[in-house]
Amino acid sequence: MILRSGRINLKRPCTPKISLSIRCYRDLPRDGFTNAPDSILALTERQLHQQPNHPLGILRSLIQNTLSHYKHLSAPSPIVSTYKNFDELEFPADHPGRSLSDSYYLNEKTMLRTHTSAHECDVFRQGTDKWLLTADVYRRDEIDSSHYPVFHQMEGACVWDDTHKDAHTAIASELQELESALKHTNIVTTDETINNNPNNPYQPTHRSLVAELIVKHLKMTLNLLVYDLFKHVQNTDNQPLQVRWIEAYFPWTGPSYELEVMWEGKWLELLGCGVMQQRTLERADVGHKSGWAFGLGLERIAMVLFGIPDIRLFWSQDSRFSSQFEAGKISKFVPYSKYPPCIKDVSFWVHTPFHENDLYEIVRECSQDLVESVECIDNFTHPKTNKNSLCYRINYRSMDKNLTNEEANDLHASVVDRLTKTFDIEIR
Ligand code: PHE
């Protein structure tokens, strides 16, 4: 059935309905920043990480059980101020994450959080020292099997009262425990980072001994966590798990790092982390403490642990997906079928450049989860006229049913129609 809007009604249960909370969001004053569509706002209600039988819920519990001495906090609303998401964490004014093409705004001052770090200062301010917080986060992004505009992160942090005379002893004795636990693993760690690297230095207010102890504690805690998660699955080459530490940059941590794991021959980025900037802790009224924080992406890990090939599946409400998982158990996803793709291209001359994420958003809005990937397959500038032409290949494929060519044509027609109405382009 084709709706008047041009969309096809595939009777999918996740068709967004306008709920009370969306109506509340809509009541917020709108301005030139407002760019969060209802279809995305509707997803704020799903709370996949809270469902005990959902792979993301199972993974969350698994991590909570591993880090059982960390307090688990429930996530506040995904609607946050731009101050909480960026300024409180010292994001520079020109950081790309702030742009309308990268983030969803309700208005100039209110947005959908782009990361769980948005809640760090509030949690520290409440006085919690060791904690985990899991939540849905929102970013405008490309379309493929590993990107979706909503995903889940777990934030974790650990701080010690630095003014306490036994602070070092406390960290050092925890380190000993971590060290002996690591001895029982066969994890292979490559650390490409340098102590007090001039490009990623310890903070001047930290005595270097403290900084070193905190970094060690952070790295060992996360090495153990990753080992504990990945022991549930076997790499095809049967080798011990390899992880690698690399230098990174985050405005509210220093030094900052990223942790990657070798999976099926490729380094997979799992998390960003670092030693909390003392300035940020001061802003949270806990300047007398120091410690570390990390932010872990759940989907990537869940895709490996459960063998889930496409990120859209997490959002499926098809019982052939949901009935496969059980609380507390890591089990391999059994694909119920792979329906054939319908590939359609759209080529156009570009009169005024636009951001690719705006194109992805239109494709998603018109086709919801019926689009598997969008790829720019040709970018050519005419040598004489200097006119730029782009060609995008859109792969329409449903995860739950066979999409007919006719249905894909209708979806594609609505995409092309929206593109021409939104951008200054000319279809070729
Ligand atoms: N919030 C960062 C991200 O989304 C990860 C991070 C968390 C980095 C905590 C440092 C400390 O990439």
Residues whose N, C-alpha, C, O or C-beta is under 5 A from the ligand:
A	BS01	LIG	H115 S117 F250 T253 G272 C273 G274 A293 F294 G295
